[in-house]
C-alpha cells in the first residue's frame, strides 16, 4: 500500500501519525508512507528526521487583520493545487488527515481526484478542520464516543489513538531516569507540561515545591521553550530537566502530573499511569478539558482545572496520592480499561478495507 498522511502543528497531531506509520512498516515493510505538512513548523524537521519522505505546504495564519485572512485564503488555495500535483505524481492508495488545518488542502484534493480518504480525530471534541472535512471522507477514526455525534455525516469508528499501540510495549529502562539524577530506589513524581512547557502552571509547581513531602522525589520536565524561570533550585529530591523520554518517565513514576493532550492521555491509559491532569485552557474548543473529564468521570485520573489550581491544592493532592498506593492502583486499573492498545492495527485493517472495498 502507498499511504499519504497529512499532519502537523503540534506533537499531539504528529506523534500518532508517526506511530501509525511505524506500525504500517512493521506489518509490511513494502508499505510506503509519505507525509505532507507545513513547510515552517515542527513537522518539517521531525518527520524527515524519522526517515520519511516529506512534502511541505506553505499556509499562513488567519490571525490578525483582514489582509492576513485574505493571505490565508490565498495560501490555502495554492496549497490545494500543490496537493493535487503531489497526488497526481505520487498516486497514493489512500490519504489520511490527522487534524490541523494542514489536512484540509490534501484531503479535499484527494476527494476531488477520487482517491480514498480517512481522518483521525485524537480529541474528545473534534477540531474544526476534521469537522469540516468529515462530510467529504470515506472514513473517520475517533477516540471517544462523542466523536460520532460531532461528525454525523461520516462513517465513524471508535478505534483509539495509534500511539497507544506503540507505548503499550514500553519496557522501563532505569538508566533513562538515573541519567537525570533521579534514583529508582525512591518513588518519584513526574511533572510534564508538554514540549513548550507552561509558564502559568510552572509558577504554581514552583511555589508548591516547598510543600511536597520529603520522602519522594520530584522530576520537573520544564519544556525546551518554557519562558518561566524556576525560583526553587535543584535539591536531593527535586530535579529539573528540559526534556526526557516521556514514555519512560510515565512508566517508572508513582504519579504523573500532566496536561491532557490526546497523545498524553492515550499513553497514560496504555502504560498505565496514575495521573493528575491539568488541562490547558489555551487550546481550541477547550478539548483538553473534555479529554481529562473523560478519565475523571471514569475514576481513571484526577482532574484539576487551571483556574482552580493553587500551590497548596497541588501539593496536598500529590502528597495524598503518593502515600495512597490503593488509590493510585485503582486509577491505573480504570485508566487501562479505557486504553485501546490495538488501535493502530485496527486502523490499518480499516485502511485496507477502505482501499479494497
CORCORWO-V714170 format. One record per helix or strand of 3 or more residues. SS is the DSSP state (alpha for helix, beta for strand). FROM is the first residue (numbers start at 1). LEN is the number of residues. Records with the same first field share a line. If there is no record, write none. Layout:
SS=FROM-LEN ; FROM-LEN
//
This chain:
beta=2-5 ; 32-7 ; 53-5 ; 94-4 ; 116-5 ; 139-4 ; 156-3 ; 188-5 ; 217-5 ; 238-4 ; 255-4 ; 275-3
alpha=11-17 ; 43-7 ; 66-25 ; 102-11 ; 128-6 ; 146-5 ; 162-6 ; 174-5 ; 199-13 ; 246-7 ; 262-10 ; 284-14 ; 306-3 ; 311-12 ; 325-14 ; 343-14
//
